[in-house]
Amino acid sequence: MLPGRPRLSRAERVAAAADVADLRRLARRRAPRMVFDYVDGAAEAERSMARAVEAFGRVEFSPRVLRDVAEAPTAVEILGRRIAMPVVLGPTGFTRMMHRAGERAVARAAERAGVPYTLSTMGTTTAADVAKAAPGGWNWFQLYVVRDRDRNLETLAMARDAGMDVLVVTVDVPVAGARLRDVRHGLTIPPSLRWRSVLQAARHPAWWFDFLTSEPLRFATVDGAPSDLAGITNMLFDPSVTVRDLEWIRSAWQGRLLVKGVQRVDDAKELAAVGVDGIVVSNHGGRQLDRSATPLELLPHVVEAVGDRTEVFLDGGVRSGADVAAGVALGARACFVGRAYLYGLMAGGEPGVTRVLDLLHAELVRTVQMLGVGGVAGLGPDAVHLR
Ligand SMILES: Cc1cc2nc3c(=O)[nH]c(=O)nc-3n(C[C@H](O)[C@H](O)[C@H](O)COP(=O)(O)O)c2cc1C
């Protein structure tokens, strides 16, 4: 009789994951459905998210042959500093809900991989604790402008005191997007043990054990009794923010300033005129306005309009190192990733995030070698087009 397939431990399964999709499958098994869906889902009919991912499927590479690609350096310089590869771990809220190791684990994995990590205003770990966990990392802070203006200044001071020198202001959440999976699950933050979740708990005992026995899940930066996500967003966030507010943020913040959530060329031009250090072409991973512009398609137009004045980044749909190569070839200084690292975190905590970063790096190296460009610095528009 043939021997059966060996039963692998969770850690072995994470280490054996061949791509981010494998980690997503593991995450789906490990986390309760409503937690997985909070990460995996998007707004309304989820068309923006599907299109963002699908756009990478339309990438066609034009490899050069007979080039010396023995070396394939991936390091790039962004905002005046070198990073190991053109990847930024983007801001995600409630990260300790995905895994008790939360933001600290993500920051540590980013530190080891030599890429920046962005702590969200809606994070469940303070800026000081992130800095303590990853003192040698390049830790950034993401700001949502809240109604209480003094509170914004206090938040900026906390980030600065924690040594964070890059501020990412997210501008695509004037009001909460309609995340229908969360509505259908009746998701509350933190999750509460109601009848449905009791049934789910039986299927995910390890997650619920961790959740109920670890530090209580709460916002580390914003006040307010967490409950339904859309409610708290609409209560806290200021929907009257305009470009003029960026000017006071600019004056209150001495570090670098990026604006995340730009979805039109004319908005990009307006922001470049204000003097921001970078623009993140993003539709919030499709979690806000459904059917908004697809980041990968919009990217070259924004780069052409403002790329000589400000650094342009891509965010949305990145699931592999080949996707990163395509984004950089189309003009991005680096690509933000969101769900990809959260799948790793849900699948296996810090080693899961590290596995994602290792995969992205290996895929990026392989892609630039096969493209015949020898390194990330050689990526340009002639290496790729969208079918
Ligand atoms: C679970 C989750 C929480 C998020 N929370 C935030 C947040 O607090 N602030 C923010 O600017 N963006 C947030 N985002 C958006 C991400 O920063 C990023 O724009 C998006 O995930 C990119 O798409 P991708 O997941 O396809 O990489 C969140 C995304 C996810 C999946």
The ligand as an SDF file (V2000), in Angstrom:
LIG
                    3D

 31 33  0  0  0  0  0  0  0  0999 V2000
   -8.5650   44.3210    6.3480 C   0  0  0  0  0  0  0  0  0  0  0  0
   -8.1160   45.6010    5.7310 C   0  0  0  0  0  0  0  0  0  0  0  0
   -8.0570   46.7380    6.5160 C   0  0  0  0  0  0  0  0  0  0  0  0
   -7.6340   47.9510    5.9530 C   0  0  0  0  0  0  0  0  0  0  0  0
   -7.5100   49.0510    6.7620 N   0  0  0  0  0  0  0  0  0  0  0  0
   -7.0010   50.1930    6.2320 C   0  0  0  0  0  0  0  0  0  0  0  0
   -6.7500   51.3140    7.0710 C   0  0  0  0  0  0  0  0  0  0  0  0
   -6.9640   51.2810    8.2730 O   0  0  0  0  0  0  0  0  0  0  0  0
   -6.2340   52.4320    6.4780 N   0  0  0  0  0  0  0  0  0  0  0  0
   -5.9680   52.5150    5.1380 C   0  0  0  0  0  0  0  0  0  0  0  0
   -5.5110   53.5490    4.6450 O   0  0  0  0  0  0  0  0  0  0  0  0
   -6.1970   51.4580    4.3230 N   0  0  0  0  0  0  0  0  0  0  0  0
   -6.6870   50.3080    4.8510 C   0  0  0  0  0  0  0  0  0  0  0  0
   -6.8820   49.2210    4.0340 N   0  0  0  0  0  0  0  0  0  0  0  0
   -6.5340   49.3090    2.6150 C   0  0  0  0  0  0  0  0  0  0  0  0
   -5.0900   48.8650    2.3640 C   0  0  0  0  0  0  0  0  0  0  0  0
   -4.1740   49.7560    2.9310 O   0  0  0  0  0  0  0  0  0  0  0  0
   -4.8020   48.7930    0.8710 C   0  0  0  0  0  0  0  0  0  0  0  0
   -5.1960   49.9900    0.2580 O   0  0  0  0  0  0  0  0  0  0  0  0
   -5.5130   47.6310    0.1770 C   0  0  0  0  0  0  0  0  0  0  0  0
   -5.5560   46.4960    0.9970 O   0  0  0  0  0  0  0  0  0  0  0  0
   -4.7640   47.3310   -1.1080 C   0  0  0  0  0  0  0  0  0  0  0  0
   -5.3380   46.2870   -1.7890 O   0  0  0  0  0  0  0  0  0  0  0  0
   -4.8370   44.7550   -1.7000 P   0  0  0  0  0  0  0  0  0  0  0  0
   -5.4110   44.2540   -0.4310 O   0  0  0  0  0  0  0  0  0  0  0  0
   -5.4100   44.1550   -2.9160 O   0  0  0  0  0  0  0  0  0  0  0  0
   -3.3170   44.7840   -1.6580 O   0  0  0  0  0  0  0  0  0  0  0  0
   -7.2990   48.0080    4.5840 C   0  0  0  0  0  0  0  0  0  0  0  0
   -7.3680   46.8570    3.8090 C   0  0  0  0  0  0  0  0  0  0  0  0
   -7.7640   45.6540    4.3530 C   0  0  0  0  0  0  0  0  0  0  0  0
   -7.7880   44.4340    3.4890 C   0  0  0  0  0  0  0  0  0  0  0  0
  1  2  1  0
  2  3  1  0
  2 30  2  0
  3  4  2  0
  4  5  1  0
  4 28  1  0
  5  6  2  0
  6  7  1  0
  6 13  1  0
  7  8  2  0
  7  9  1  0
  9 10  1  0
 10 11  2  0
 10 12  1  0
 12 13  2  0
 13 14  1  0
 14 15  1  0
 14 28  1  0
 15 16  1  0
 16 17  1  0
 16 18  1  0
 18 19  1  0
 18 20  1  0
 20 21  1  0
 20 22  1  0
 22 23  1  0
 23 24  1  0
 24 25  2  0
 24 26  1  0
 24 27  1  0
 28 29  2  0
 29 30  1  0
 30 31  1  0
M  END
$$$$
